[in-house]
């Protein structure tokens, strides 16, 4: 599944697609050992009466 690519501009906007870098905190060189591509999805559900 491909991530949603949309333009989020302006103050207070959070990116939908993030790249997280995983590092080994027990090693002294702290090199990146993995990268994860994550998409943020927000869902709102509202009652019919508001």
N, CA, C and O atoms as a Tripos MOL2 file, in Angstrom:
@<TRIPOS>MOLECULE
protein
  200   199    50     0     0
PROTEIN
NO_CHARGES

@<TRIPOS>ATOM
      1 N           0.8390   -1.1650    0.0000 N.3       1 UNK1
      2 CA          0.0000    0.0000    0.0000 C.3       1 UNK1
      3 C           0.8920    1.2390    0.0000 C.2       1 UNK1
      4 O           1.8280    1.3310    0.7950 O.2       1 UNK1
      5 N           0.6120    2.1740   -0.8720 N.am      2 UNK2
      6 CA          1.3960    3.3940   -0.9550 C.3       2 UNK2
      7 C           0.8470    4.4470   -0.0010 C.2       2 UNK2
      8 O          -0.3640    4.5160    0.2070 O.2       2 UNK2
      9 N           1.7160    5.2670    0.5810 N.am      3 UNK3
     10 CA          1.2410    6.3150    1.4880 C.3       3 UNK3
     11 C           0.5450    7.4290    0.7300 C.2       3 UNK3
     12 O           0.7760    7.6240   -0.4640 O.2       3 UNK3
     13 N          -0.2990    8.1480    1.4270 N.am      4 UNK4
     14 CA         -0.9780    9.2960    0.8520 C.3       4 UNK4
     15 C           0.0150   10.4330    0.7100 C.2       4 UNK4
     16 O           0.6700   10.8130    1.6810 O.2       4 UNK4
     17 N           0.1290   10.9720   -0.4780 N.am      5 UNK5
     18 CA          1.0450   12.0910   -0.7030 C.3       5 UNK5
     19 C           0.2030   13.3340   -0.9570 C.2       5 UNK5
     20 O          -0.3200   13.5270   -2.0540 O.2       5 UNK5
     21 N           0.0800   14.1550    0.0440 N.am      6 UNK6
     22 CA         -0.6550   15.3980   -0.1000 C.3       6 UNK6
     23 C           0.1580   16.5180    0.5050 C.2       6 UNK6
     24 O           1.0500   16.2820    1.3200 O.2       6 UNK6
     25 N          -0.1530   17.7460    0.1030 N.am      7 UNK7
     26 CA          0.5990   18.8960    0.5860 C.3       7 UNK7
     27 C          -0.0470   19.4030    1.8710 C.2       7 UNK7
     28 O          -1.2170   19.7850    1.8740 O.2       7 UNK7
     29 N           0.7070   19.4070    2.9480 N.am      8 UNK8
     30 CA          0.2720   19.9640    4.2290 C.3       8 UNK8
     31 C           1.1360   21.1670    4.5240 C.2       8 UNK8
     32 O           2.2810   21.0330    4.9560 O.2       8 UNK8
     33 N           0.5840   22.3420    4.2900 N.am      9 UNK9
     34 CA          1.3530   23.5580    4.5290 C.3       9 UNK9
     35 C           0.6200   24.4250    5.5240 C.2       9 UNK9
     36 O          -0.5970   24.3330    5.6780 O.2       9 UNK9
     37 N           1.3750   25.2640    6.1940 N.am     10 UNK10
     38 CA          0.7860   26.1990    7.1270 C.3      10 UNK10
     39 C           1.1590   25.8610    8.5590 C.2      10 UNK10
     40 O           1.6390   24.7650    8.8520 O.2      10 UNK10
     41 N           0.9310   26.8210    9.4470 N.am     11 UNK11
     42 CA          1.2800   26.6040   10.8520 C.3      11 UNK11
     43 C           0.3770   25.5430   11.4940 C.2      11 UNK11
     44 O          -0.8280   25.5040   11.2420 O.2      11 UNK11
     45 N           0.9630   24.7060   12.3070 N.am     12 UNK12
     46 CA          0.1990   23.7060   13.0390 C.3      12 UNK12
     47 C          -0.0980   22.4420   12.2570 C.2      12 UNK12
     48 O          -0.7500   21.5440   12.7880 O.2      12 UNK12
     49 N           0.3510   22.3380   11.0220 N.am     13 UNK13
     50 CA          0.1050   21.1410   10.2150 C.3      13 UNK13
     51 C           1.1780   20.1130   10.5110 C.2      13 UNK13
     52 O           2.3620   20.4440   10.5870 O.2      13 UNK13
     53 N           0.7690   18.8780   10.6770 N.am     14 UNK14
     54 CA          1.7100   17.7980   10.9080 C.3      14 UNK14
     55 C           1.8350   16.9760    9.6290 C.2      14 UNK14
     56 O           0.8430   16.7680    8.9310 O.2      14 UNK14
     57 N           3.0280   16.5110    9.3160 N.am     15 UNK15
     58 CA          3.1790   15.6960    8.1120 C.3      15 UNK15
     59 C           2.4850   14.3490    8.2700 C.2      15 UNK15
     60 O           2.4990   13.7630    9.3520 O.2      15 UNK15
     61 N           1.8810   13.8610    7.1930 N.am     16 UNK16
     62 CA          1.2040   12.5640    7.2210 C.3      16 UNK16
     63 C           2.2000   11.4200    7.1050 C.2      16 UNK16
     64 O           1.9740   10.3400    7.6500 O.2      16 UNK16
     65 N           3.2980   11.6530    6.3990 N.am     17 UNK17
     66 CA          4.2770   10.5930    6.1670 C.3      17 UNK17
     67 C           5.5570   10.9590    6.9020 C.2      17 UNK17
     68 O           6.0860   12.0580    6.7350 O.2      17 UNK17
     69 N           6.0530   10.0290    7.7210 N.am     18 UNK18
     70 CA          7.2670   10.2530    8.5010 C.3      18 UNK18
     71 C           8.2680    9.1330    8.2410 C.2      18 UNK18
     72 O           7.8790    7.9970    7.9690 O.2      18 UNK18
     73 N           9.5480    9.4540    8.3250 N.am     19 UNK19
     74 CA         10.5980    8.4510    8.2650 C.3      19 UNK19
     75 C          11.2380    8.4120    9.6490 C.2      19 UNK19
     76 O          11.8140    9.3990   10.1080 O.2      19 UNK19
     77 N          11.1300    7.2650   10.3030 N.am     20 UNK20
     78 CA         11.7090    7.0890   11.6330 C.3      20 UNK20
     79 C          13.0050    6.3100   11.5080 C.2      20 UNK20
     80 O          13.0560    5.2790   10.8380 O.2      20 UNK20
     81 N          14.0470    6.8030   12.1520 N.am     21 UNK21
     82 CA         15.3420    6.1260   12.1220 C.3      21 UNK21
     83 C          15.5560    5.3950   13.4340 C.2      21 UNK21
     84 O          15.3860    5.9690   14.5090 O.2      21 UNK21
     85 N          15.9270    4.1300   13.3430 N.am     22 UNK22
     86 CA         16.1770    3.2910   14.5140 C.3      22 UNK22
     87 C          17.6840    3.1650   14.6950 C.2      22 UNK22
     88 O          18.4140    2.8160   13.7670 O.2      22 UNK22
     89 N          18.1340    3.4590   15.9220 N.am     23 UNK23
     90 CA         19.5600    3.3810   16.2400 C.3      23 UNK23
     91 C          19.7580    2.4730   17.4450 C.2      23 UNK23
     92 O          18.8770    2.3520   18.2960 O.2      23 UNK23
     93 N          20.9030    1.8490   17.5080 N.am     24 UNK24
     94 CA         21.2330    0.9960   18.6490 C.3      24 UNK24
     95 C          21.8290    1.8820   19.7420 C.2      24 UNK24
     96 O          22.9390    2.3940   19.5940 O.2      24 UNK24
     97 N          21.0960    2.0600   20.8270 N.am     25 UNK25
     98 CA         21.5680    2.9650   21.8780 C.3      25 UNK25
     99 C          22.6880    2.3600   22.7230 C.2      25 UNK25
    100 O          23.3200    3.0660   23.5080 O.2      25 UNK25
    101 N          22.9360    1.0690   22.5690 N.am     26 UNK26
    102 CA         24.0080    0.4230   23.3330 C.3      26 UNK26
    103 C          25.3660    0.5150   22.6410 C.2      26 UNK26
    104 O          26.3880    0.2000   23.2490 O.2      26 UNK26
    105 N          25.3890    0.9380   21.3950 N.am     27 UNK27
    106 CA         26.6560    1.0720   20.6800 C.3      27 UNK27
    107 C          27.0920    2.5310   20.6830 C.2      27 UNK27
    108 O          26.2590    3.4370   20.7070 O.2      27 UNK27
    109 N          28.3850    2.7470   20.6580 N.am     28 UNK28
    110 CA         28.9160    4.1100   20.7620 C.3      28 UNK28
    111 C          28.8040    4.8900   19.4580 C.2      28 UNK28
    112 O          28.7290    6.1180   19.5010 O.2      28 UNK28
    113 N          28.7910    4.2300   18.2990 N.am     29 UNK29
    114 CA         28.7690    4.9750   17.0380 C.3      29 UNK29
    115 C          27.3660    5.4670   16.6700 C.2      29 UNK29
    116 O          27.2310    6.3750   15.8500 O.2      29 UNK29
    117 N          26.3310    4.8870   17.2580 N.am     30 UNK30
    118 CA         24.9380    5.3300   17.0580 C.3      30 UNK30
    119 C          24.5470    5.4080   15.5830 C.2      30 UNK30
    120 O          23.8560    6.3420   15.1760 O.2      30 UNK30
    121 N          24.9770    4.4450   14.7890 N.am     31 UNK31
    122 CA         24.5920    4.4360   13.3810 C.3      31 UNK31
    123 C          23.1480    3.9820   13.2330 C.2      31 UNK31
    124 O          22.6170    3.2580   14.0750 O.2      31 UNK31
    125 N          22.5280    4.4210   12.1490 N.am     32 UNK32
    126 CA         21.1520    4.0230   11.8540 C.3      32 UNK32
    127 C          21.1670    2.5650   11.4100 C.2      32 UNK32
    128 O          21.9050    2.1960   10.4960 O.2      32 UNK32
    129 N          20.3430    1.7320   12.0620 N.am     33 UNK33
    130 CA         20.2840    0.3150   11.6960 C.3      33 UNK33
    131 C          19.0110   -0.0210   10.9140 C.2      33 UNK33
    132 O          18.9240   -1.0860   10.3030 O.2      33 UNK33
    133 N          18.0220    0.8850   10.9290 N.am     34 UNK34
    134 CA         16.7960    0.6630   10.1610 C.3      34 UNK34
    135 C          16.0710    1.9830    9.9790 C.2      34 UNK34
    136 O          16.2310    2.9130   10.7690 O.2      34 UNK34
    137 N          15.2720    2.0500    8.9250 N.am     35 UNK35
    138 CA         14.4020    3.2030    8.6870 C.3      35 UNK35
    139 C          12.9940    2.6820    8.4560 C.2      35 UNK35
    140 O          12.7890    1.7170    7.7200 O.2      35 UNK35
    141 N          12.0280    3.3300    9.0910 N.am     36 UNK36
    142 CA         10.6310    2.9400    8.9610 C.3      36 UNK36
    143 C           9.8520    4.0760    8.3270 C.2      36 UNK36
    144 O           9.9920    5.2290    8.7330 O.2      36 UNK36
    145 N           9.0380    3.7630    7.3390 N.am     37 UNK37
    146 CA          8.1590    4.7290    6.7170 C.3      37 UNK37
    147 C           6.7760    4.5430    7.3320 C.2      37 UNK37
    148 O           6.1890    3.4640    7.2490 O.2      37 UNK37
    149 N           6.2570    5.6180    7.9560 N.am     38 UNK38
    150 CA          5.0060    5.5430    8.7070 C.3      38 UNK38
    151 C           4.0570    6.6220    8.1970 C.2      38 UNK38
    152 O           4.4660    7.7580    7.9570 O.2      38 UNK38
    153 N           2.7910    6.2570    8.0340 N.am     39 UNK39
    154 CA          1.7780    7.2360    7.6560 C.3      39 UNK39
    155 C           0.8170    7.4340    8.8100 C.2      39 UNK39
    156 O           0.3030    6.4710    9.3800 O.2      39 UNK39
    157 N           0.5770    8.7020    9.1520 N.am     40 UNK40
    158 CA         -0.3610    9.0490   10.2230 C.3      40 UNK40
    159 C          -1.7520    9.1430    9.6170 C.2      40 UNK40
    160 O          -1.9520    9.7740    8.5800 O.2      40 UNK40
    161 N          -2.7080    8.5060   10.2810 N.am     41 UNK41
    162 CA         -4.0900    8.5580    9.8230 C.3      41 UNK41
    163 C          -4.9570    8.9820   10.9920 C.2      41 UNK41
    164 O          -4.8460    8.4380   12.0910 O.2      41 UNK41
    165 N          -5.8210    9.9580   10.7510 N.am     42 UNK42
    166 CA         -6.7040   10.4660   11.7930 C.3      42 UNK42
    167 C          -8.1440   10.2080   11.3720 C.2      42 UNK42
    168 O          -8.5330   10.4710   10.2340 O.2      42 UNK42
    169 N          -8.9250    9.6910   12.3100 N.am     43 UNK43
    170 CA        -10.3240    9.4200   12.0220 C.3      43 UNK43
    171 C         -11.1760   10.0560   13.1120 C.2      43 UNK43
    172 O         -10.8930    9.9080   14.3010 O.2      43 UNK43
    173 N         -12.2100   10.7590   12.7010 N.am     44 UNK44
    174 CA        -13.1330   11.3790   13.6370 C.3      44 UNK44
    175 C         -14.5020   10.7290   13.4910 C.2      44 UNK44
    176 O         -15.0060   10.5540   12.3820 O.2      44 UNK44
    177 N         -15.0890   10.3800   14.6130 N.am     45 UNK45
    178 CA        -16.4490    9.8690   14.6090 C.3      45 UNK45
    179 C         -17.2790   10.7660   15.5010 C.2      45 UNK45
    180 O         -16.8780   11.0980   16.6170 O.2      45 UNK45
    181 N         -18.4450   11.1560   14.9990 N.am     46 UNK46
    182 CA        -19.3060   12.0620   15.7570 C.3      46 UNK46
    183 C         -20.7030   11.4530   15.8690 C.2      46 UNK46
    184 O         -21.1790   10.7560   14.9730 O.2      46 UNK46
    185 N         -21.3280   11.7390   16.9860 N.am     47 UNK47
    186 CA        -22.6990   11.2980   17.1750 C.3      47 UNK47
    187 C         -23.6440   12.1040   16.2850 C.2      47 UNK47
    188 O         -23.3380   13.2450   15.9370 O.2      47 UNK47
    189 N         -24.7660   11.5360   15.9210 N.am     48 UNK48
    190 CA        -25.7230   12.2040   15.0420 C.3      48 UNK48
    191 C         -26.2860   13.4830   15.6700 C.2      48 UNK48
    192 O         -26.6390   14.4220   14.9570 O.2      48 UNK48
    193 N         -26.3720   13.5170   17.0170 N.am     49 UNK49
    194 CA        -26.9180   14.7050   17.6770 C.3      49 UNK49
    195 C         -25.8720   15.7720   17.9660 C.2      49 UNK49
    196 O         -26.1700   16.7740   18.6160 O.2      49 UNK49
    197 N         -24.6410   15.5640   17.4850 N.am     50 UNK50
    198 CA        -23.6160   16.5800   17.6350 C.3      50 UNK50
    199 C         -22.6990   16.3180   18.7590 C.2      50 UNK50
    200 O         -21.7800   17.1010   19.0020 O.2      50 UNK50
@<TRIPOS>BOND
     1     1     2 1
     2     2     3 1
     3     3     4 2
     4     3     5 am
     5     5     6 1
     6     6     7 1
     7     7     8 2
     8     7     9 am
     9     9    10 1
    10    10    11 1
    11    11    12 2
    12    11    13 am
    13    13    14 1
    14    14    15 1
    15    15    16 2
    16    15    17 am
    17    17    18 1
    18    18    19 1
    19    19    20 2
    20    19    21 am
    21    21    22 1
    22    22    23 1
    23    23    24 2
    24    23    25 am
    25    25    26 1
    26    26    27 1
    27    27    28 2
    28    27    29 am
    29    29    30 1
    30    30    31 1
    31    31    32 2
    32    31    33 am
    33    33    34 1
    34    34    35 1
    35    35    36 2
    36    35    37 am
    37    37    38 1
    38    38    39 1
    39    39    40 2
    40    39    41 am
    41    41    42 1
    42    42    43 1
    43    43    44 2
    44    43    45 am
    45    45    46 1
    46    46    47 1
    47    47    48 2
    48    47    49 am
    49    49    50 1
    50    50    51 1
    51    51    52 2
    52    51    53 am
    53    53    54 1
    54    54    55 1
    55    55    56 2
    56    55    57 am
    57    57    58 1
    58    58    59 1
    59    59    60 2
    60    59    61 am
    61    61    62 1
    62    62    63 1
    63    63    64 2
    64    63    65 am
    65    65    66 1
    66    66    67 1
    67    67    68 2
    68    67    69 am
    69    69    70 1
    70    70    71 1
    71    71    72 2
    72    71    73 am
    73    73    74 1
    74    74    75 1
    75    75    76 2
    76    75    77 am
    77    77    78 1
    78    78    79 1
    79    79    80 2
    80    79    81 am
    81    81    82 1
    82    82    83 1
    83    83    84 2
    84    83    85 am
    85    85    86 1
    86    86    87 1
    87    87    88 2
    88    87    89 am
    89    89    90 1
    90    90    91 1
    91    91    92 2
    92    91    93 am
    93    93    94 1
    94    94    95 1
    95    95    96 2
    96    95    97 am
    97    97    98 1
    98    98    99 1
    99    99   100 2
   100    99   101 am
   101   101   102 1
   102   102   103 1
   103   103   104 2
   104   103   105 am
   105   105   106 1
   106   106   107 1
   107   107   108 2
   108   107   109 am
   109   109   110 1
   110   110   111 1
   111   111   112 2
   112   111   113 am
   113   113   114 1
   114   114   115 1
   115   115   116 2
   116   115   117 am
   117   117   118 1
   118   118   119 1
   119   119   120 2
   120   119   121 am
   121   121   122 1
   122   122   123 1
   123   123   124 2
   124   123   125 am
   125   125   126 1
   126   126   127 1
   127   127   128 2
   128   127   129 am
   129   129   130 1
   130   130   131 1
   131   131   132 2
   132   131   133 am
   133   133   134 1
   134   134   135 1
   135   135   136 2
   136   135   137 am
   137   137   138 1
   138   138   139 1
   139   139   140 2
   140   139   141 am
   141   141   142 1
   142   142   143 1
   143   143   144 2
   144   143   145 am
   145   145   146 1
   146   146   147 1
   147   147   148 2
   148   147   149 am
   149   149   150 1
   150   150   151 1
   151   151   152 2
   152   151   153 am
   153   153   154 1
   154   154   155 1
   155   155   156 2
   156   155   157 am
   157   157   158 1
   158   158   159 1
   159   159   160 2
   160   159   161 am
   161   161   162 1
   162   162   163 1
   163   163   164 2
   164   163   165 am
   165   165   166 1
   166   166   167 1
   167   167   168 2
   168   167   169 am
   169   169   170 1
   170   170   171 1
   171   171   172 2
   172   171   173 am
   173   173   174 1
   174   174   175 1
   175   175   176 2
   176   175   177 am
   177   177   178 1
   178   178   179 1
   179   179   180 2
   180   179   181 am
   181   181   182 1
   182   182   183 1
   183   183   184 2
   184   183   185 am
   185   185   186 1
   186   186   187 1
   187   187   188 2
   188   187   189 am
   189   189   190 1
   190   190   191 1
   191   191   192 2
   192   191   193 am
   193   193   194 1
   194   194   195 1
   195   195   196 2
   196   195   197 am
   197   197   198 1
   198   198   199 1
   199   199   200 2
@<TRIPOS>SUBSTRUCTURE
     1 UNK1         2 RESIDUE 1 A UNK
     2 UNK2         6 RESIDUE 1 A UNK
     3 UNK3        10 RESIDUE 1 A UNK
     4 UNK4        14 RESIDUE 1 A UNK
     5 UNK5        18 RESIDUE 1 A UNK
     6 UNK6        22 RESIDUE 1 A UNK
     7 UNK7        26 RESIDUE 1 A UNK
     8 UNK8        30 RESIDUE 1 A UNK
     9 UNK9        34 RESIDUE 1 A UNK
    10 UNK10       38 RESIDUE 1 A UNK
    11 UNK11       42 RESIDUE 1 A UNK
    12 UNK12       46 RESIDUE 1 A UNK
    13 UNK13       50 RESIDUE 1 A UNK
    14 UNK14       54 RESIDUE 1 A UNK
    15 UNK15       58 RESIDUE 1 A UNK
    16 UNK16       62 RESIDUE 1 A UNK
    17 UNK17       66 RESIDUE 1 A UNK
    18 UNK18       70 RESIDUE 1 A UNK
    19 UNK19       74 RESIDUE 1 A UNK
    20 UNK20       78 RESIDUE 1 A UNK
    21 UNK21       82 RESIDUE 1 A UNK
    22 UNK22       86 RESIDUE 1 A UNK
    23 UNK23       90 RESIDUE 1 A UNK
    24 UNK24       94 RESIDUE 1 A UNK
    25 UNK25       98 RESIDUE 1 A UNK
    26 UNK26      102 RESIDUE 1 A UNK
    27 UNK27      106 RESIDUE 1 A UNK
    28 UNK28      110 RESIDUE 1 A UNK
    29 UNK29      114 RESIDUE 1 A UNK
    30 UNK30      118 RESIDUE 1 A UNK
    31 UNK31      122 RESIDUE 1 A UNK
    32 UNK32      126 RESIDUE 1 A UNK
    33 UNK33      130 RESIDUE 1 A UNK
    34 UNK34      134 RESIDUE 1 A UNK
    35 UNK35      138 RESIDUE 1 A UNK
    36 UNK36      142 RESIDUE 1 A UNK
    37 UNK37      146 RESIDUE 1 A UNK
    38 UNK38      150 RESIDUE 1 A UNK
    39 UNK39      154 RESIDUE 1 A UNK
    40 UNK40      158 RESIDUE 1 A UNK
    41 UNK41      162 RESIDUE 1 A UNK
    42 UNK42      166 RESIDUE 1 A UNK
    43 UNK43      170 RESIDUE 1 A UNK
    44 UNK44      174 RESIDUE 1 A UNK
    45 UNK45      178 RESIDUE 1 A UNK
    46 UNK46      182 RESIDUE 1 A UNK
    47 UNK47      186 RESIDUE 1 A UNK
    48 UNK48      190 RESIDUE 1 A UNK
    49 UNK49      194 RESIDUE 1 A UNK
    50 UNK50      198 RESIDUE 1 A UNK
